Amino acid sequence: MMEIIVPDASVLLKWAFHSIEERGRDCAIVLLHEWIDGKVEIVLPKLWSFEVGNVLMLKKPDIAPEIMEIFIGYSFMESDMSIELCKETFKLMQKYHVTFYDAVYHALAILHKGILLTADESYCKKVRDAKHVVRLRDWNLKK
């Protein structure tokens, strides 16, 4: 069975930014190549494009449309909001005091028996005892 990865916006955006300050970009690129090569499956909540588009336009307005076109062109598997996904998201929000936006990626990973891959250190600290979540920098070490 193929490993299911739910990368959050913090990981997806690393594909777009090429600066030295963008720590973990190499690990994110490995993920992209593994997905392209059919070694992992990427599943995303529908809100991913709104989060990524927002950050792209704020940080790189001159190239945001072109980058977003590439992202949309990948045609990632997207999960619709369901009662089950909403309930799992709310559980994570209550237990860890996190936002719906962050928790929905994690809940999706739980429901798909995959892993949330994130570069969001703040989220990782809040959910440090949770399952189905891996820091981007730690995921690459498993390879």
JOZIMO-V433618 format. One record per run of one state. SS is the DSSP state (helix for helix, strand for strand, loop for the rest). FROM is the first residue (numbers start at 1). TO is the last residue. If there is no record, write none. Layout:
ss->{SS	SS}
from->{FROM	FROM}
to->{TO	TO}
This chain:
ss->{loop	strand	loop	helix	loop	helix	loop	strand	loop	helix	loop	helix	loop	strand	loop	helix	loop	helix	loop	strand	loop	helix	loop	strand	helix	loop}
from->{1	3	8	9	16	25	37	40	46	48	60	64	74	77	80	83	97	100	112	115	119	121	127	133	136	143}
to->{2	7	8	15	24	36	39	45	47	59	63	73	76	79	82	96	99	111	114	118	120	126	132	135	142	143}
